[in-house]
Amino acid sequence: MDKAQTSFHRREQALRRKHVRMSQGYVTKLDRNGLIVQVPDNKIGGFGLGLLLRAVLILMVIKVMTLVWLGEPRYQAHVDVLSQGALYERAGAWVMQVDPVTRKLAALLTPTPG
């Protein structure tokens, strides 16, 4: 009886997981027997990737605006000070170092006397 109870519980849990997944979206398909079945939609989690891209974009905007505000020599001096600090400060210095994309975007935003 214990084996039957365990088997039932396992099937019940699988059914509950399937229902939760189907509540987040499903598609109707034709299976190999010719039956029309509804199966959970296999959505790939794009939320994490989108969040990562937004974070990178925000960081890039902060870098560019700081570089425009301070100017490259003062900005580099601040990054050099960070690179002499603790491990997390060195990691921050590595992230905040001036890269070619940041330099080009800052050049576009820097006011030119004219």
URKAZI-V364222 format. One line per field, one symbol per residue. burial: # if it has 24 or more other C-alpha atoms within 12 Angstrom, else .. A space follows every 50 residues. Layout:
burial->???
This chain:
burial->.................................................. .........#..######...#..##.##.............#..###.. .##..#........
